[in-house]
Amino acid sequence: MPARDVEARFEALDAFLIEHQGLWRPRPFVHRQLPWETEHPELARWLRQRSLSDAETSHNHPHTLPAPAPFPTLACEALRLSAVDKLPTRPLPPAAHRLNVDVPGRKWQQIEAFGAALHFAQTPRHWLDWCAGKGHLGRRLLHAGQQLTCMEYNPALIASGQALSDHHGLPVTHRLQDVMADVPLSPEHTPIALHACGDLHVRLLQLASAAGCKQLAVAPCCYNRITANAYQPLSEAGRASTLQLSVDDLGLPLSETVTAGKRVRLQRDTSMARRLGFDQLQRQLRNCDEYLPTPSLPASWLDKPFADYCQALASLKGLSTGEQDWAALEAHGWQRLAEVRNLELVRGLFRRPLELWLVLDRALYLGERGYRVEVGSFCETALTPRNLMVLAERD
């Protein structure tokens, strides 16, 4: 998406998200009855009668679901507004022998795709790998005559990255750096960030534009990892919008999963079903039909019998369970999970529109600071759902 289209698309997405926020804000996990169900009872009934496996099948492609109105209309509009082109690519020079050692296969494919989509008018002289981890991305992009600095907060990753760079004989500086503090950036740096979370990639945009960096590339991730209680828009158009986003709202784009294995999915489902079973119990015990937030629990809690799980969780919340029909409560949790997952498909239509709204807010911010900006995808969603990329360059 070239710069001339960014503002118009942002405004259209803004209007779409504001108009339909009653559909995507309420979380079925928290509300036993969603506010929109009274307005769209046929759609609610249709979704609630589907199975958990039905929901799993539709999760990554909710737009294809033959659900009652207004689902098809919303699906078409969401697809139209969130469509972006794949960025032009050029083949990277072959990687040095064993450069991908110690890199998981999927991560290496993401690095290759990110690098192939980097196209700047001027060849970078000094790459700056932001939140670099071990520096795999920067090393893959480094060519003769270029410099590379990798900034990372974790000393163990710095040490491992430096050992890898030394092993390959590459002139790389691995710097221990809190990127949320003052960072020594200069106009000669070309910052790159592949899946830096929330505040971390926003900080890069702010510092790089202030330092006069001529070019940068960012693939954002984890928009909800912020220290503020709500989203702080970056661009003038974002600040002018009436759309107010909570941290929970910012988690919606991250709810799509494409990489989890069978064991991980079973563990996730069991955890959610148990929490929903406990939710039914706590509403009865408190005589209050409201969701009660509970803390994150170790995976080992799933090894407890369901009754022990509920009793221990109730104890954490200062509740006494007494004797209960534990089998019925556990079955209720699984039934609720099926309903929750299917009702979530409505929210799923808005995952990509909201994510693109957030990415375009970043693009507009850079445009206001003198950059030519391009937004597009650098790989297929099967490789990573966080496949949107912002390329920015100044004359």
C-alpha positions as CSV (number, residue, x, y, z in Angstrom):
1,M,0.0,0.0,0.0
2,P,1.8,3.2,-1.1
3,A,1.8,6.3,1.0
4,R,-0.9,8.0,-1.0
5,D,-3.4,5.3,0.0
6,V,-2.5,5.0,3.7
7,E,-4.6,7.9,5.1
8,A,-7.7,7.0,3.1
9,R,-7.6,3.4,4.2
10,F,-7.0,4.4,7.8
11,E,-10.1,6.6,7.7
12,A,-12.2,3.8,6.2
13,L,-11.0,1.3,8.8
14,D,-11.6,3.8,11.5
15,A,-15.2,4.2,10.5
16,F,-15.7,0.5,10.2
17,L,-14.3,-0.3,13.6
18,I,-16.2,2.5,15.3
19,E,-19.5,1.5,13.7
20,H,-19.3,-2.1,14.7
21,Q,-17.4,-1.9,18.0
22,G,-20.5,-3.4,19.8
23,L,-19.6,-6.7,17.9
24,W,-15.9,-6.9,18.5
25,R,-15.3,-5.4,21.9
26,P,-17.3,-7.7,24.2
27,R,-15.4,-10.9,24.9
28,P,-17.5,-14.1,24.9
29,F,-15.1,-15.6,27.5
30,V,-16.2,-12.9,30.0
31,H,-19.9,-12.4,29.1
32,R,-22.3,-15.4,29.2
33,Q,-24.7,-13.3,27.1
34,L,-23.2,-10.8,24.6
35,P,-25.0,-7.5,24.1
36,W,-25.3,-8.0,20.3
37,E,-27.2,-11.3,20.7
38,T,-30.5,-9.5,21.3
39,E,-30.0,-7.6,18.0
40,H,-28.9,-10.6,16.0
41,P,-30.6,-13.6,17.7
42,E,-30.5,-15.9,14.6
43,L,-26.7,-15.5,14.2
44,A,-26.3,-16.1,18.0
45,R,-28.3,-19.3,17.9
46,W,-26.5,-20.6,14.8
47,L,-23.1,-20.1,16.4
48,R,-24.1,-21.5,19.8
49,Q,-25.2,-24.8,18.4
50,R,-21.9,-25.5,16.7
51,S,-19.2,-27.8,18.1
52,L,-15.7,-27.0,19.4
53,S,-14.2,-28.8,16.4
54,D,-16.4,-26.6,14.1
55,A,-15.0,-23.5,15.7
56,E,-11.4,-24.8,15.4
57,T,-12.0,-25.5,11.7
58,S,-13.3,-21.9,11.1
59,H,-10.8,-20.1,13.4
60,N,-8.3,-19.0,10.8
61,H,-10.9,-18.4,8.0
62,P,-14.0,-17.0,9.6
63,H,-14.8,-15.1,6.5
64,T,-15.8,-18.3,4.7
65,L,-18.4,-19.2,7.3
66,P,-22.0,-19.5,5.9
67,A,-23.5,-17.8,9.0
68,P,-26.7,-15.8,9.1
69,A,-26.8,-12.0,8.6
70,P,-25.1,-9.7,9.2
71,F,-22.1,-12.1,9.2
72,P,-21.5,-12.4,5.4
73,T,-21.8,-8.6,4.9
74,L,-19.3,-7.9,7.7
75,A,-17.0,-10.6,6.4
76,C,-16.9,-9.0,2.9
77,E,-16.3,-5.5,4.2
78,A,-13.6,-6.7,6.6
79,L,-11.8,-8.5,3.8
80,R,-12.0,-5.5,1.5
81,L,-10.7,-3.1,4.1
82,S,-7.9,-5.2,5.4
83,A,-6.5,-6.3,2.0
84,V,-2.9,-5.4,1.4
85,D,-0.5,-6.3,-1.4
86,K,2.5,-8.5,-0.8
87,L,5.6,-6.3,-0.9
88,P,7.9,-6.6,-3.9
89,T,10.7,-9.0,-3.2
90,R,14.2,-9.6,-4.5
91,P,16.2,-12.8,-3.9
92,L,18.8,-12.5,-1.1
93,P,22.3,-13.6,-1.9
94,P,22.8,-17.2,-0.6
95,A,23.3,-17.4,3.1
96,A,26.8,-18.3,4.4
97,H,27.4,-21.9,5.3
98,R,25.5,-22.9,8.5
99,L,24.4,-19.3,9.2
100,N,21.0,-20.7,10.1
101,V,22.4,-23.0,12.8
102,D,20.6,-22.4,16.1
103,V,17.6,-20.8,14.3
104,P,14.2,-22.6,14.3
105,G,13.1,-23.4,10.8
106,R,10.0,-21.2,10.9
107,K,12.0,-18.2,12.3
108,W,14.6,-18.6,9.6
109,Q,11.9,-18.6,6.9
110,Q,10.5,-15.4,8.5
111,I,14.0,-13.8,8.4
112,E,14.4,-14.8,4.7
113,A,11.0,-13.3,3.8
114,F,11.6,-10.1,5.8
115,G,15.0,-9.7,4.1
116,A,13.7,-10.3,0.6
117,A,11.1,-7.6,1.1
118,L,13.6,-4.9,2.1
119,H,14.0,-2.5,-0.8
120,F,15.5,0.9,-0.3
121,A,16.6,3.5,-2.8
122,Q,20.0,3.6,-1.1
123,T,22.0,0.6,0.0
124,P,22.2,0.5,3.8
125,R,25.6,1.1,5.3
126,H,25.0,0.3,8.9
127,W,22.2,-2.1,9.9
128,L,20.8,-1.7,13.4
129,D,19.0,-4.9,14.6
130,W,16.5,-3.7,17.2
131,C,15.7,-6.1,20.1
132,A,18.0,-8.4,18.2
133,G,18.0,-11.5,20.4
134,K,21.1,-13.4,19.1
135,G,21.2,-11.2,16.0
136,H,20.1,-13.8,13.4
137,L,18.2,-11.2,11.3
138,G,21.1,-8.8,11.2
139,R,23.7,-11.4,10.3
140,R,21.5,-12.6,7.4
141,L,21.4,-9.1,5.9
142,L,25.0,-8.2,6.5
143,H,27.2,-8.0,3.3
144,A,30.7,-6.9,2.6
145,G,31.3,-3.2,3.3
146,Q,28.3,-2.9,5.7
147,Q,28.3,-2.7,9.5
148,L,25.9,-4.3,11.9
149,T,25.0,-3.4,15.5
150,C,22.7,-5.6,17.4
151,M,20.9,-4.1,20.4
152,E,19.5,-6.5,23.0
153,Y,18.5,-6.3,26.7
154,N,19.2,-9.9,27.7
155,P,23.0,-10.5,28.5
156,A,22.7,-14.2,27.8
157,L,21.4,-13.5,24.3
158,I,24.2,-10.9,23.8
159,A,26.8,-13.5,24.7
160,S,25.4,-16.2,22.5
161,G,25.0,-13.8,19.6
162,Q,28.5,-12.5,19.8
163,A,29.8,-16.1,19.9
164,L,27.9,-16.8,16.7
165,S,29.1,-13.7,15.0
166,D,32.7,-14.4,16.0
167,H,32.3,-18.0,14.8
168,H,31.2,-16.8,11.3
169,G,33.9,-14.2,11.3
170,L,31.5,-11.3,10.9
171,P,32.2,-7.8,12.2
172,V,29.2,-7.4,14.4
173,T,28.8,-5.3,17.5
174,H,26.4,-6.9,20.0
175,R,25.4,-4.1,22.5
176,L,23.7,-4.6,25.8
177,Q,21.0,-1.9,25.6
178,D,17.7,-1.0,27.2
179,V,15.9,0.3,24.2
180,M,13.4,2.1,26.3
181,A,16.2,4.3,27.6
182,D,18.3,6.8,25.7
183,V,19.7,5.0,22.6
184,P,22.6,6.3,20.5
185,L,21.1,6.3,17.0
186,S,22.5,8.3,14.1
187,P,21.4,9.1,10.6
188,E,23.7,6.4,9.1
189,H,21.8,3.6,10.9
190,T,19.2,1.6,9.1
191,P,17.0,0.1,11.9
192,I,15.2,-3.2,11.4
193,A,12.8,-4.9,13.8
194,L,11.2,-8.2,13.1
195,H,8.4,-8.8,15.7
196,A,9.6,-6.3,18.4
197,C,6.7,-6.1,20.8
198,G,4.4,-3.1,21.6
199,D,6.3,-0.3,23.2
200,L,9.6,-1.6,21.9
201,H,8.8,-1.1,18.2
202,V,7.0,2.2,18.9
203,R,10.1,3.4,20.7
204,L,12.1,2.6,17.6
205,L,9.9,4.7,15.4
206,Q,10.1,7.6,17.7
207,L,13.9,7.5,18.2
208,A,14.8,6.7,14.6
209,S,12.7,9.5,13.2
210,A,14.1,12.0,15.8
211,A,17.7,10.9,15.0
212,G,17.2,11.4,11.3
213,C,17.6,7.8,10.2
214,K,17.1,7.8,6.5
215,Q,15.4,4.4,6.3
216,L,13.9,1.7,8.5
217,A,11.8,-1.4,8.4
218,V,9.5,-2.8,11.0
219,A,7.2,-5.8,11.3
220,P,5.2,-5.0,14.5
221,C,4.0,-7.5,17.0
222,C,2.1,-7.8,20.3
223,Y,0.4,-4.4,20.2
224,N,-1.0,-5.1,23.7
225,R,2.4,-5.1,25.4
226,I,2.4,-1.6,26.5
227,T,2.9,0.1,29.9
228,A,0.0,2.5,29.5
229,N,-3.5,1.5,30.5
230,A,-4.9,2.3,27.0
231,Y,-3.5,2.8,23.5
232,Q,-1.8,6.1,22.8
233,P,-2.2,6.8,19.0
234,L,0.9,8.0,17.3
235,S,-0.4,9.9,14.2
236,E,-2.5,13.0,14.0
237,A,-5.3,11.0,12.4
238,G,-5.0,8.4,15.2
239,R,-5.3,11.0,17.9
240,A,-8.3,12.6,16.1
241,S,-10.2,9.3,16.1
242,T,-12.9,8.7,18.7
243,L,-11.7,5.0,18.8
244,Q,-10.4,4.3,22.3
245,L,-8.6,1.0,22.6
246,S,-8.0,-0.8,25.9
247,V,-5.2,-3.3,26.4
248,D,-7.7,-6.1,26.0
249,D,-8.8,-4.6,22.7
250,L,-5.2,-4.5,21.5
251,G,-5.0,-8.3,22.1
252,L,-7.6,-9.0,19.5
253,P,-5.2,-9.2,16.5
254,L,-3.1,-11.7,18.4
255,S,-5.9,-14.1,18.9
256,E,-5.3,-15.9,15.6
257,T,-3.1,-19.0,16.0
258,V,-1.6,-20.9,13.1
259,T,1.4,-22.6,14.6
260,A,0.3,-24.4,17.7
261,G,0.7,-28.2,17.7
262,K,-1.9,-30.7,18.9
263,R,-0.5,-30.9,22.4
264,V,-0.3,-27.2,22.9
265,R,-3.9,-26.8,21.6
266,L,-5.2,-29.5,24.0
267,Q,-3.5,-27.8,26.9
268,R,-4.9,-24.4,25.9
269,D,-8.4,-25.9,25.5
270,T,-8.3,-27.7,28.8
271,S,-7.1,-24.6,30.6
272,M,-9.9,-22.5,29.1
273,A,-12.6,-25.1,29.7
274,R,-11.6,-25.4,33.3
275,R,-11.6,-21.7,33.8
276,L,-15.1,-21.5,32.3
277,G,-16.2,-24.3,34.6
278,F,-14.9,-22.4,37.5
279,D,-16.5,-19.2,36.2
280,Q,-19.9,-21.0,36.5
281,L,-19.1,-22.1,40.0
282,Q,-17.9,-18.6,41.2
283,R,-21.1,-17.0,39.9
284,Q,-23.1,-19.4,41.9
285,L,-21.0,-19.1,45.1
286,R,-21.0,-15.3,44.9
287,N,-24.6,-15.1,43.8
288,C,-23.3,-12.6,41.2
289,D,-23.6,-13.0,37.5
290,E,-20.3,-11.3,36.7
291,Y,-16.9,-12.6,35.5
292,L,-14.3,-12.8,38.2
293,P,-10.7,-12.3,36.9
294,T,-8.3,-15.0,38.0
295,P,-4.5,-15.1,37.9
296,S,-2.3,-16.9,35.4
297,L,-1.7,-20.4,36.6
298,P,1.2,-22.9,36.1
299,A,0.6,-25.6,33.5
300,S,1.0,-28.1,36.3
301,W,-2.4,-27.1,37.7
302,L,-4.0,-28.9,34.7
303,D,-2.7,-32.2,36.2
304,K,-4.9,-31.7,39.3
305,P,-8.3,-33.4,39.4
306,F,-10.9,-30.8,38.3
307,A,-12.4,-30.6,41.9
308,D,-8.9,-29.9,43.3
309,Y,-8.3,-27.3,40.6
310,C,-11.5,-25.4,41.4
311,Q,-11.0,-25.6,45.2
312,A,-7.4,-24.3,44.9
313,L,-8.5,-21.5,42.6
314,A,-11.5,-20.6,44.8
315,S,-9.1,-20.4,47.8
316,L,-7.0,-17.9,45.9
317,K,-10.1,-15.8,45.5
318,G,-11.2,-16.2,49.1
319,L,-14.2,-18.5,48.2
320,S,-15.3,-21.7,49.8
321,T,-16.7,-24.3,47.4
322,G,-18.4,-26.8,49.6
323,E,-19.7,-30.0,47.9
324,Q,-20.4,-29.7,44.2
325,D,-21.4,-31.8,41.2
326,W,-17.8,-31.5,39.8
327,A,-18.5,-33.7,36.7
328,A,-21.4,-31.4,35.7
329,L,-19.3,-28.3,36.2
330,E,-16.5,-29.7,34.2
331,A,-18.9,-30.7,31.4
332,H,-20.4,-27.2,31.5
333,G,-16.9,-25.7,31.1
334,W,-16.4,-27.7,27.9
335,Q,-19.8,-26.8,26.5
336,R,-19.2,-23.1,27.3
337,L,-15.8,-23.4,25.5
338,A,-17.5,-24.5,22.4
339,E,-20.0,-21.6,22.6
340,V,-17.2,-19.1,23.3
341,R,-15.0,-20.3,20.4
342,N,-17.9,-20.1,18.0
343,L,-19.1,-16.7,19.2
344,E,-15.5,-15.5,18.9
345,L,-15.7,-16.0,15.2
346,V,-17.6,-12.7,15.0
347,R,-14.7,-10.9,16.7
348,G,-12.4,-12.8,14.3
349,L,-13.7,-10.8,11.4
350,F,-12.2,-7.7,13.0
351,R,-8.8,-9.1,13.9
352,R,-7.1,-8.0,10.7
353,P,-9.0,-4.6,10.3
354,L,-7.9,-3.6,13.8
355,E,-4.3,-4.8,13.2
356,L,-4.1,-2.8,10.0
357,W,-5.5,0.3,11.7
358,L,-2.7,0.0,14.3
359,V,0.0,-0.5,11.6
360,L,-1.3,2.4,9.5
361,D,-1.3,4.6,12.6
362,R,2.5,3.9,12.7
363,A,2.9,4.5,8.9
364,L,1.0,7.8,9.2
365,Y,3.3,8.9,12.1
366,L,6.3,8.3,10.0
367,G,4.8,10.1,7.0
368,E,4.2,13.1,9.2
369,R,8.0,13.0,9.9
370,G,9.1,13.2,6.3
371,Y,9.2,9.6,5.3
372,R,7.9,7.9,2.2
373,V,6.1,4.9,3.6
374,E,5.0,1.6,2.1
375,V,2.8,-1.0,3.9
376,G,2.3,-4.6,2.8
377,S,2.8,-8.2,3.8
378,F,6.2,-9.8,3.6
379,C,5.1,-13.5,3.9
380,E,2.0,-15.6,4.0
381,T,-0.1,-15.8,7.2
382,A,0.7,-19.5,7.5
383,L,4.3,-18.6,8.2
384,T,3.3,-15.9,10.7
385,P,0.0,-14.0,11.2
386,R,2.1,-11.0,12.1
387,N,3.2,-10.5,8.5
388,L,2.6,-6.8,8.0
389,M,5.6,-4.6,7.4
390,V,6.3,-0.9,7.3
391,L,9.0,0.3,5.0
392,A,10.0,4.0,5.4
393,E,12.7,6.1,3.7
394,R,13.6,9.7,3.5
395,D,15.2,11.5,0.6
